[in-house]
Every structure is written in structure tokens, then in C-alpha cells.
Amino acid sequence: MKKYLLLYTFAVALSGCAKLTEAPDSILVTDQFYRTQEDAIAAVNSVYNGALNNGGITMYNRLFNLGFEIQTDDVIAGQRVTNIDVRAMSSLTHSTSNDRVSELWREHYVAINSANIAIDRIPNIEMDSELRARLVNEAKFLRGLLYFNLVRLWGEVPLVLHEVSSLSKESLYVSRAPVEDVYRQVIADLTDAQGLPPAYNSANAGRATGGAAKAVLAKVYLTRKEWGKAAAKAQEVIGGPYGYDLFTNFSDVFNVATKNGKEHIFSAQCKGGNGQGNRLASSCTPVGIPGVAAAGTDEPAKGTYELYAANDKRRDVTFFTKLVSPTNGQTYTFPPRFYKYFDPGTITNPTESNQNVPVIRFAEVLLIYAEAVNEESGPTTAAYDAINRVRARAGLAPLASLSQPGFRKAVYDERRLELMFEFQRWFDLVRTGRLIEALNAAGKTNVQEKHYLLPVPQRERDVNPKLSQNKGWGS
């Protein structure tokens, strides 16, 4: 009986509102829900919420930092962190039972199952055909993005493509699929999603577009070292009908008044006042400032602030070192803290920050293009043009006359400076094979080869005997 209850609990967590073979009468099952156009819209909206930000510590709302970025040379667990699992992630002493790793796995599969239900059910709803096709492709975009995260974090993962609707062993016990199979599905989903509209009206701001699908697909190809495909797909975004461009001022990338603007290809939407504020603002703001209810737990690693030249316009948007108290008007200074997600409009309660979290933005597409072209053909004029657009906006001199290895390092450095604390550093160090070298240099000497992948959560393996463990994390 205990095992049955465990499986039932697992199935509910995995399947969200999916119909189970033995569902209590109080559970709204999919047969009762997926009937109208309004149901279809609500279903896809729920995928966005589950995949991006549904309140609390969710994937793009702090969990990515606690689940993997905190391992890097850019971030540490601050002195105020009391959770032993978070401190273990920061020091790379975490185990297969780490609660942040487990939650990261769980949230991905809950969102994936919601996407699967939408993809399976919406085609059967009588509704506007154009909207129906769009909603299915939005769900495919999100599923592709989620599996892209999973395959980079864990390598082989269960590849579940339809709703979980049974407590049978066949439904619940799913083996890990080969990496190539997962990537094949990621590419298929994102390829279909390229048919999404190039833009939306303001009421639908934040939804996935065809340009977002192409941008993430370019990143997939970059990760796979398919340089020609990465460059070509990035060029489709750069020269496409989407209207993307860099903001003139870097500060506008992280300005509530300009969010979902021309540089924001796809972002996790944050809105204070309804439980979906950006928690990173609070975790990155120091405590002790009168009138500011901050947590002060997430801190930059030593030396990150100093990576920026004094004239780099990104430095004082990425970090802040002083803040004026809203109650007494005094200025308080402190060591550098991350500033990107701070919302001056919610200074008294930073947890309600309205700053979005970028998933991919135009500056990164330019850097993807520059890197891919350099790997394919060396530092061409086009590659220089792309990286120098990013540098010019930052107020830095253009690059010139570099060797291919020199240009490669320049792109790596530029990505770190441009995308600091946007949850790209761990992925970059892993895909380029620099994780151990970089972390040792930063004093995180517990790093080992096994840290190129996260451990499969032990609680998942306790439920599913078909799940194997990643190398170095035990049997």
C-alpha cells in the first residue's frame, strides 16, 4: 500500500492535472477540461507558468541559480544562506539527494507533462484553426526549451512525449533516452515552433515567437558544435522580419519600463503583486538597509566585479554597491551585489520586482553568430561585426587582428561579461570543456569530472527502478 501511495504521489507530481486511471472525483481531469477555445488558451498559459515562473522558487525565478549556476565561478552562497543543500551546491559537495537538484528535475517534468497534454489534446478541440495551430506550436516551443535544459543538465533523461494518464508501470517507469534522441526531439519541437508569429500585440507580450524558436535553435546547434547550422540559424534571427536589435543603452535591457522590448527575444515574465515577482531581486539585495525587506543570500563570487573595465557600461547595471534607504534617505554602501533584477519601484519589498528574466536576447544571438562563424571559418569580417556590435554598446573598443583561438577566447569573455547572472555561465563552461579549469582558478577546488552533469535525483530513482545514475555519482 505504501508503494502504491508513493507511485500515486509521483504520478500526480509528474502529471499535473492529467487524467489518472483511478482519479478522485474532486480532481478535474483532462476529459472535462479540453473542450473549448478558452480551455486551450488556459492550458498553454499554464505551460508558460510551469516552465517559466509560477511563483515561489521556480526554474527561472531563482531555482536555476540554486540548482546549477551557483556552482560556477560567478556566484557563491552568501553568508546568510542557511539551507545546507544550497551551500553544498556552491561548494560542489552536493549529493544525489540534494533538494535543489530534485526540485529542478521535478519542475521540468511537471511542465513537460502540461505541454504534452496541450499538444495531444488541443488538436481535437473545435476552435479557430489558426489559433489552434499557434497554441500547439507554443507548447512545442516550451517543451523543446525544457528538454534542451534537461539534456544539458543531466545528459540522458526520460523522453516523455505524451500525457501521463495511468498508474501502470509502463507509464511511470521510463528509462533514460540517449542524448541524441533527446536532441532530435528538441530540434523537431523548435523547428515546428518556427512557424509561430514574428510578434504579438501588447496583450500577448512574452509569448513565444518564430524568432524565439530560431534563436533557441541556433543555441542548440552551437551547443552541439554544428557551427554552420548555428551561424545560419542565428543569421535568420539577425536578418529576419522580427525587428530585433540592441537597445542603445545597456541599462534598458533591465528596465521595467522597456521590458519585452526589441532586444528581448524571449523572457520569463515577472509581475509583482500577484505572487510572480522576481525573487532574485530580494536574494541579491543586501540586508540592513532601513525600509528594504531583502534576503541578501545570493552573492557574486570574488573578482567578478573586477572583470569589467571601469568604462564598461555593463558593470554598473550588472552590479550595485550602494542604495538609498527609502525611509531615512541615507546612502548605504556595500560590496558589489547583482543588480540586474532589482526594481526601484518595489524597493521596500524587492521580492515583488517586476524585472523579467531573459531566456535569450538579441545580444546573445550576435555572440552565437560570432562564435559559430569563427569556429567554422575563423574570425571573418562578419564575425567581428557581430561581436563588436555588443562591445560598442558597452563602450568598449572594437576587436581586430585576432587569431582563431584568440577570437574564441574573446567571445567566451564577452559572453561572460554580457550575460553575467543570466544563468548561462555553467552551460558555457560545460559545453566548452572549461569547467574544471575555471572553478579551480576560482578556488572551488572540489570540482571533479562528474560535475559536468548533475546527479539523477535519488528520490526519482527510488520511485523509478529504470533510472540509471550519471558516472561518478554512485551506482
C-alpha positions in Angstrom: 0.0 0.0 0.0 2.8 2.4 0.9 4.5 1.8 -2.5 1.2 2.4 -4.3 0.7 5.7 -2.5 4.3 6.7 -3.4 3.6 6.0 -7.0 0.3 7.9 -6.9 2.0 10.9 -5.3 4.7 10.7 -8.0 2.2 10.5 -10.8 0.3 13.5 -9.5 3.5 15.5 -9.3 4.5 14.4 -12.8 1.2 14.8 -14.5 -0.2 18.0 -13.0 -3.9 17.8 -13.9 -3.6 14.8 -16.2 -6.2 12.1 -16.0 -5.2 9.2 -13.9 -6.7 5.7 -14.2 -8.0 6.0 -10.7 -8.7 9.7 -10.1 -10.7 11.0 -7.1 -13.9 12.7 -8.1 -12.5 16.0 -6.9 -9.7 16.1 -9.5 -10.5 18.0 -12.7 -9.4 15.5 -15.4 -8.5 16.4 -18.9 -11.7 14.9 -20.5 -13.6 17.5 -18.6 -11.4 20.4 -19.4 -10.1 20.3 -23.0 -13.3 21.3 -24.8 -13.3 24.9 -25.7 -11.0 27.6 -27.2 -10.8 29.2 -23.8 -9.7 25.8 -22.3 -6.9 25.6 -24.9 -5.6 29.1 -24.2 -5.7 28.4 -20.4 -3.9 25.1 -20.9 -1.0 26.7 -22.8 -0.8 29.6 -20.4 -0.4 27.0 -17.6 2.6 25.6 -19.5 4.2 29.1 -19.6 3.6 29.4 -15.8 5.0 26.0 -15.1 8.0 26.3 -17.4 9.0 29.9 -16.5 7.6 31.4 -13.3 4.6 30.2 -11.3 5.5 32.0 -8.1 7.9 30.9 -5.4 11.4 29.5 -6.1 10.8 28.2 -9.7 13.0 27.5 -12.6 13.7 30.9 -14.0 12.9 32.6 -10.7 16.0 31.7 -8.6 16.0 27.9 -8.9 18.4 28.0 -11.9 20.8 29.8 -9.7 20.4 27.4 -6.8 20.3 24.3 -9.0 23.4 24.9 -11.1 24.7 28.4 -11.6 25.8 28.7 -8.0 28.4 26.1 -8.8 30.2 28.4 -11.1 33.0 31.0 -10.7 30.4 33.8 -10.9 28.2 33.1 -7.9 28.6 31.9 -4.3 26.1 31.1 -1.5 26.3 34.2 0.7 26.8 34.2 4.5 23.0 34.4 5.0 22.3 31.1 3.2 21.2 28.5 5.8 20.0 25.8 3.5 22.7 23.1 3.6 21.7 21.8 0.1 22.3 25.3 -1.3 25.7 25.6 0.4 26.6 22.2 -0.9 25.8 23.2 -4.4 28.0 26.3 -4.1 30.9 24.3 -2.8 30.3 21.3 -5.1 29.9 18.9 -2.3 26.3 18.1 -3.2 24.9 14.6 -3.3 22.2 12.6 -5.2 19.7 13.6 -2.5 20.2 17.4 -2.9 16.8 19.1 -2.7 17.6 21.8 -5.3 18.6 19.2 -7.9 15.5 17.2 -7.1 13.2 20.2 -7.5 14.9 21.2 -10.7 14.1 17.8 -12.2 10.6 17.7 -10.9 9.6 21.2 -12.1 10.9 20.3 -15.6 8.8 17.2 -15.9 5.7 18.8 -14.4 5.9 21.5 -17.1 6.7 19.0 -19.8 3.6 16.9 -19.0 1.5 20.0 -19.1 2.9 20.7 -22.6 2.3 17.1 -23.7 -1.3 17.3 -22.7 -1.8 20.5 -24.6 0.0 19.1 -27.7 -2.1 15.9 -27.5 -5.5 17.5 -26.7 -5.7 20.9 -28.4 -5.8 19.5 -32.0 -9.1 17.8 -31.1 -10.8 21.0 -29.9 -13.3 22.7 -32.3 -11.9 26.3 -32.4 -10.2 28.8 -34.7 -7.8 26.7 -36.7 -5.0 29.4 -36.8 -5.1 29.9 -33.1 -5.2 26.1 -32.5 -2.0 25.6 -34.6 -0.3 28.5 -32.8 -1.1 27.2 -29.4 0.2 23.7 -30.2 3.4 25.3 -31.5 3.8 27.4 -28.4 3.6 24.3 -26.3 6.2 22.6 -28.6 8.5 25.6 -28.2 8.3 25.3 -24.4 8.7 21.5 -24.4 11.7 21.9 -26.7 13.2 24.5 -24.4 12.6 22.3 -21.3 14.2 19.3 -22.9 17.1 21.4 -24.0 17.7 22.3 -20.4 17.3 18.8 -19.2 19.7 17.2 -21.7 22.4 19.8 -20.9 21.9 19.4 -17.1 21.7 15.6 -16.9 22.6 14.1 -20.3 20.4 11.1 -20.9 16.9 11.8 -19.5 13.5 10.1 -19.8 11.9 11.3 -23.1 8.2 11.6 -22.3 6.1 12.9 -25.2 2.5 12.2 -24.2 0.4 12.9 -21.1 0.8 10.6 -18.1 -2.7 9.1 -17.7 -2.1 5.8 -15.9 -0.5 4.4 -12.8 0.8 1.4 -14.8 4.5 0.6 -14.6 4.8 1.2 -18.3 3.7 4.8 -17.8 5.7 5.5 -14.7 8.9 3.5 -15.2 10.6 5.3 -18.1 14.2 4.7 -18.9 16.7 7.5 -19.8 16.8 8.1 -23.6 20.1 8.6 -25.4 21.3 12.2 -25.7 20.9 12.1 -29.5 17.3 11.1 -29.2 16.6 13.9 -26.8 18.3 16.5 -29.1 16.4 15.1 -32.0 13.2 15.9 -30.3 14.4 19.3 -29.1 15.2 20.2 -32.7 11.9 18.8 -34.0 9.9 20.8 -31.5 11.8 24.0 -32.1 11.6 23.5 -35.9 7.8 23.3 -35.7 7.7 26.3 -33.4 9.5 28.4 -36.1 6.0 28.8 -37.6 4.9 30.9 -34.7 4.1 34.6 -35.4 7.0 37.0 -35.6 5.4 39.3 -32.9 2.3 39.8 -30.8 0.2 42.7 -29.6 0.9 44.1 -26.1 -1.8 41.9 -24.6 0.2 38.8 -25.6 3.7 40.1 -24.9 6.0 37.4 -23.6 4.6 34.6 -25.7 7.0 32.5 -27.9 7.5 33.8 -31.4 9.1 32.2 -34.5 12.1 34.3 -33.8 12.4 32.9 -30.3 12.3 29.4 -31.7 15.1 30.2 -34.2 17.2 31.9 -31.6 17.0 28.9 -29.2 17.6 26.5 -32.1 20.8 28.4 -33.0 21.9 27.9 -29.4 21.1 24.2 -29.7 23.3 23.9 -32.8 26.0 25.9 -31.0 25.9 23.5 -28.0 26.2 20.6 -30.4 29.1 22.2 -32.2 27.2 22.2 -35.5 28.8 25.5 -36.4 27.4 26.0 -39.9 23.8 25.4 -38.7 24.3 27.6 -35.7 25.6 30.5 -37.8 22.9 30.1 -40.4 20.0 30.0 -37.9 21.4 33.0 -35.9 21.6 34.9 -39.2 17.9 34.2 -39.8 17.2 35.9 -36.5 19.6 38.8 -37.1 18.3 39.5 -40.6 14.7 38.2 -40.2 11.4 40.1 -40.1 11.4 40.3 -36.3 12.7 43.8 -35.6 15.2 42.6 -33.0 18.1 45.0 -32.2 20.3 46.0 -29.3 19.0 48.7 -27.0 21.1 51.8 -27.4 21.7 51.8 -23.6 22.5 48.6 -21.8 20.5 49.8 -18.8 17.3 49.4 -20.8 17.9 45.6 -21.0 17.0 45.6 -17.3 14.5 48.4 -17.1 10.9 47.6 -16.2 9.7 50.4 -18.5 11.3 48.7 -21.5 10.8 45.0 -20.8 9.7 42.8 -23.6 11.4 45.3 -25.9 13.3 44.9 -29.1 16.3 43.1 -27.5 14.2 40.7 -25.5 13.6 37.7 -27.8 12.1 35.5 -25.0 11.9 36.2 -21.3 10.4 34.6 -18.2 7.7 37.1 -17.2 7.7 38.5 -13.7 5.0 40.6 -12.2 4.9 41.8 -8.6 1.8 41.9 -6.5 0.4 38.5 -7.7 3.0 36.1 -6.3 5.1 36.2 -9.5 7.6 38.9 -8.6 11.3 38.3 -9.4 12.7 36.8 -6.2 16.2 37.3 -7.4 15.9 41.0 -6.6 15.5 40.2 -2.9 18.1 37.4 -2.7 20.7 39.7 -4.3 20.0 42.9 -2.3 21.9 43.1 1.0 20.2 43.3 4.4 20.5 46.0 6.9 19.1 48.9 4.8 16.2 50.5 6.6 12.9 50.1 4.7 14.2 47.4 2.4 13.0 43.9 3.2 15.7 41.9 1.4 17.0 38.4 1.8 20.6 39.1 0.9 21.6 35.5 0.2 23.0 35.3 -3.4 26.4 37.0 -3.8 28.8 37.4 -6.7 32.0 35.4 -6.5 35.2 37.2 -5.6 36.6 39.0 -8.6 33.6 39.1 -10.8 33.1 42.9 -10.4 36.7 43.4 -11.3 36.3 41.6 -14.6 34.8 44.7 -16.0 36.8 47.6 -17.2 36.0 50.9 -15.5 34.5 52.2 -18.7 32.4 49.1 -19.4 28.8 50.4 -19.3 27.6 47.0 -18.2 29.3 46.9 -14.9 27.1 49.4 -13.1 23.9 47.7 -14.4 25.1 44.2 -13.6 26.2 45.2 -10.0 25.4 47.9 -7.5 27.4 49.0 -4.5 25.1 51.5 -2.8 21.5 52.1 -2.2 19.5 55.0 -0.7 17.1 53.9 2.2 13.5 54.7 1.3 12.8 55.5 5.0 15.7 57.8 6.1 17.2 59.0 2.9 20.7 57.9 3.8 23.0 56.2 1.3 24.3 52.7 2.3 27.4 51.2 0.7 28.3 47.5 0.4 30.4 45.1 -1.6 29.2 44.5 -5.1 25.9 42.7 -5.4 24.0 41.7 -8.5 21.6 44.4 -9.7 20.1 43.2 -12.9 16.8 42.1 -11.3 16.4 45.0 -8.9 13.2 47.0 -9.4 13.4 50.5 -7.9 9.7 50.6 -8.0 9.5 47.8 -5.4 12.4 48.9 -3.2 10.6 48.3 0.1 9.8 44.7 -0.9 12.2 43.5 -3.6 10.5 40.1 -3.8 7.8 41.9 -5.8 10.3 43.0 -8.5 8.7 43.4 -12.0 12.0 42.7 -13.8 11.8 39.8 -16.2 14.5 37.1 -16.5 15.9 36.8 -20.0 15.9 33.4 -21.5 17.5 34.6 -24.7 18.1 38.1 -26.1 19.5 39.6 -29.2 22.9 40.3 -27.8 23.4 36.6 -27.2 22.3 35.8 -30.8 25.0 38.1 -32.1 27.6 36.3 -29.9 26.3 32.9 -31.0 26.8 34.0 -34.6 30.3 35.4 -33.9 31.4 32.2 -32.2 29.9 29.8 -34.8 31.4 31.7 -37.7 34.8 31.8 -36.0 34.7 28.0 -35.4 33.6 27.4 -39.0 35.8 29.8 -40.9 38.0 31.8 -38.5 37.5 35.4 -37.5 35.8 36.8 -40.6 34.6 40.4 -41.0 31.0 39.2 -40.3 32.2 37.6 -37.0 33.9 40.8 -36.0 30.9 42.9 -36.9 28.7 40.8 -34.6 30.9 40.8 -31.5 31.8 44.4 -32.0 28.2 45.5 -32.0 27.9 44.1 -28.5 31.2 45.7 -27.4 30.3 49.1 -28.9 27.1 49.3 -26.9 29.2 48.5 -23.8 31.5 51.4 -24.6 34.5 49.2 -25.5 36.9 49.4 -28.4 36.4 47.1 -31.4 38.4 43.9 -31.6 40.7 43.3 -34.6 43.5 41.1 -35.9 42.9 38.1 -33.6 43.9 34.5 -34.4 41.1 32.0 -34.3 42.0 30.9 -30.8 42.3 34.5 -29.7 38.8 35.3 -31.2 37.4 32.2 -29.5 38.6 33.4 -26.1 37.3 36.9 -26.8 33.8 35.5 -27.5 34.0 33.4 -24.3 35.0 36.5 -22.3 32.3 38.7 -23.9 29.6 36.1 -23.2 30.6 36.2 -19.5 30.5 39.9 -19.2 27.3 40.4 -21.3 25.3 37.6 -19.8 26.6 37.7 -16.2 23.9 36.2 -13.8 21.6 35.3 -16.7 22.2 31.6 -16.0 24.5 30.9 -19.0 27.9 30.5 -17.3 27.5 26.9 -16.2 26.2 25.9 -19.6 29.1 27.7 -21.3 31.8 26.2 -19.1 30.3 22.7 -19.6 29.9 22.9 -23.4 33.4 24.3 -23.9 35.1 21.9 -21.6 36.4 24.6 -19.3 34.5 23.8 -16.1 37.3 22.2 -14.0 39.9 24.7 -15.0 37.7 27.7 -14.4 36.4 26.5 -11.0 39.8 25.5 -9.7 41.1 29.0 -10.6 38.2 30.5 -8.6 39.0 28.4 -5.6 36.2 25.9 -6.0 38.6 23.0 -5.8 36.0 20.3 -5.1 35.2 20.3 -8.7 35.5 16.9 -10.5 34.8 15.4 -13.9 31.4 14.2 -12.6 30.3 17.8 -12.2 29.9 18.2 -15.9 26.4 16.7 -15.2 24.0 16.9 -12.3 23.3 13.6 -10.4 19.9 12.0 -11.2 17.9 12.7 -8.0 17.8 9.7 -5.7 14.2 10.2 -4.9 13.4 9.7 -8.6 15.4 6.5 -8.7 13.7 5.3 -5.6 10.4 5.6 -7.5 11.6 4.5 -10.9 13.9 1.5 -10.9 14.7 2.0 -14.6 16.6 5.3 -14.0 20.4 4.8 -14.1 22.8 7.2 -12.4 25.4 9.5 -14.1 29.0 8.5 -13.9 30.8 9.4 -10.7 27.6 9.8 -8.7 27.4 6.2 -7.4 25.7 3.1 -8.8 
